[in-house]
């Protein structure tokens, strides 16, 4: 009887520990969000300003590079999660990898759309030291999405065409076999007894 009384107390203790761990994890996540929100926009704007160095041509090229590459590659990686052969745990991992690859564009979007003091400081840095960077990042990101959609549509059409060609080849092979069989039967008129 003492064993039965101990089991529910142990289960309650486990739930209590789980709840405390979840609350601690949430507090750490919220603290990390606010700390990173205060640091990352300024840091990222300084990194971009250091790469461009007030050159408007470089601003356009760097913006196009970041916008296109760090939108197109994450979309390609995320697309792999749609495969039927990939299990759910791996789909989540693939999506997290896609988000990690998109980090430069997410940081830029955090600066452009952010309302914190750090985001405003990043906006000022980018507008002074990297004039067209945000505009060309956005334009190239949109272009990357359009190219990705075109690639996916063309890929789907190519696969559908391949499946249709396979069916047509099988039908043609069956037709040829039937014709050869009919020709062989016509040339060999021996009765099947």
BELLINVEN-V62255 format. One record per backbone hydrogen bond with DSSP energy under -1.0 kcal/mol. CO is the residue of the C=O (numbers start at 0). NH is the residue of the N-H. Records with the same first field share a line. If there is no record, write none. Layout:
CO->NH + NH
//
This chain:
0->4
1->5
2->6
5->9
6->10
7->11
8->12
9->13
10->14
11->15
12->16
13->17
14->18
15->19
16->20
17->21
18->22
19->23
20->24
21->25
22->26
23->27
24->28
25->29
26->30
27->31
28->32
29->33
30->34
31->35
32->36
33->37
34->38
35->39
38->42
39->43
40->44
41->45
42->46
43->47
44->48
45->49
46->50
47->51
48->52
51->54
54->58
55->59
56->60
57->61
58->62
59->63
60->64
61->65
62->66
63->67
64->68
65->69
67->70 + 71
68->72
70->74
71->75
72->76
73->77
74->78
77->80
78->81
79->82
82->85
86->90
87->91
88->92
89->93
90->94
91->95
92->96
93->97
94->98
95->99
96->100
97->101
99->102
101->105
102->106
103->107
104->108
105->109
106->110
107->111
108->112
115->119
116->120
117->121
118->122
119->123
120->124
121->125
122->126
123->127
124->128
125->129
128->53
129->132
131->135
132->136
133->137
134->138
135->139
136->140
137->141
138->142
139->143
140->144
141->145
142->146
143->147
144->148
145->149
146->150
147->151
148->152
149->153
150->154
151->155
152->156
153->157
154->158
155->159
156->160
157->161
158->162
159->163
160->164
161->165
162->166
163->167
164->168
165->169
166->170
167->171
168->172
169->173
170->174
171->175
172->176
173->177
174->178
175->179
176->180
177->181
178->182
179->183
180->184
181->185
182->186
183->187
190->192
//
